[in-house]
Amino acid sequence: MRKALLILGLLAALSVPAGAIATNPPPRVICATCGASGTGWTGCTQQTESHSAGFPYFSSVNHYLVVSYCKRAGAITSISIVAHGCDTRGLAFCSTGPAWPTGGGVGFGYATFEAHATWGVSLAPLYNNNDVLRLTVPVG
């Protein structure tokens, strides 16, 4: 009996945070004065940059870059690339290359990134393209 109550209590404790996270996403706060260090946006979010191309009803490709970051009073406190990839349909192919930060970052109010991919259509004549995405996390 004691084991059963312990297991039920443990399951109840574990289910409350999961339910709270699922129903209450973290707030996005825009503030005029956040903390003592200045003004600007405070919170965490993601930003996506993408480029799509293709031939209707034949093939398509979508090259994307997703960056996740947190700011406090407008200054970036953490930032990282969380996804860099391609989605293809039909006879299209895509191969992602490198992605890296090019400016700003932690301690700054902005950040810039660059991401590369090669994509094309595998049908004679073979069509290839080099794609470059540039993502900017704005100041604020």
N, C-alpha and C positions, 0 to 999 in steps of 0.2 A: 504494500500500500504506500509506504513511504517513497519507494522508487517511482511509482506511478505519479505521485504528486510532484516529485522533483522534476520529472520529465515534462509534465504538463506546465509547470511553472517556467521551465527553461524555454519551452516552445512558445509560451505566451510572451516572454520577455523578448525573444528573437523576432516575433511577428510584429510587435508594435513599431520598432524602428523602420522595418521594411514597409509597412503600411504608411507611416508618416512620410517617408521619402517618396513613395509612389504617388501620394495624393497632394503633397505640398512641395513643389519644386523650390529650390533656393531662390530667394527674391533677387530681382535685378533692381538695384537702387541707384538712382541718379540724384546726386546731392550737390548743393552749392558749397557747403563746407563739410568735408568728411574728415574727422579727426583734426589734430592740431597742425598737420603738415601741409595743408593747402586745400585747393579746390579741385574738383573733378569727379569723375565717375568712380564708384566703388562697387565691386562685385566680380563675378566670374562668368565667362561666356565663351562661345566659339564663333569663329568666322570662317566662311567658306569662299573660295574662289574656284571657278570652273569654266571650262570651254567645251562646247559641244559642236560637232560637225558630222556630216554624213550625206548620204544620198537617199532621198525618200523611198521607202519600201524595200531598200536594198541593203544598207548597212549604216551604222551610226557608232560614234564614239563620244564618250564624255570623260575628259581629263579633269581631276579635282584635287584640291589641297584644302585640308581642314586644320586650323590652328586653334588651340585652346589657350586661354589666358585669364589671369586675374589681375585686377587693378585695385589700388587703394589710393584714394584722393587723386586719381588720374595717373598715378605712376604704376607701371607694370611690376608686379611682384613675382609672377611666375608665368612662363609661356613655353609652349612646345607644339611641335607638329604631331597631330594625333592620327592623321590619315593622309596618304598620298596614293592615288590610284587611278585606274581607268575602268570604265564600264563599256562593254562593246556589245553590238548586236549584228547579226547577219554576217557578212564577209569581212568585217572590220577586225583589225588586230591593234593592240596597243601594248607598249612596254614602257613602264615608268623608269625614269632616270633619277638623278640626284635631286634633292630638295634641301635648302639650307636657308638660315637667316642671313640677310644682307645689310641690316642696319637696325639701330635702336635695340630694344629688348628690355631685360630686367633693369629697373632703375630709371628707365626713360618713359616718356608718355606715349611713345609710338614704337612700332616694330615693322620691318619689311621682310618679306620672304620671296624666294624664287624657286620654282619647281619645273622640271623638264620631263618630257615624254616623247616617244616616237610612236606614231600611229599611221595606219594606212589601210588600204583595201587590197585583199589578196585575190586579185583577178587581173588577168592580162589586159592592158598593160598595168603593172603594179604601181600603185599610187602611194607614196610615202610623204609624211609631213613631220617636222619637228615642232613641238608645241612648248611654249614657255608661259607659265602662269606667274604673275606677280601679285602678291597679296600684301595689303597695308593695313595694319591695326592703327586706327586713327588716334590722334591726340585727344584727350578729354577724359 
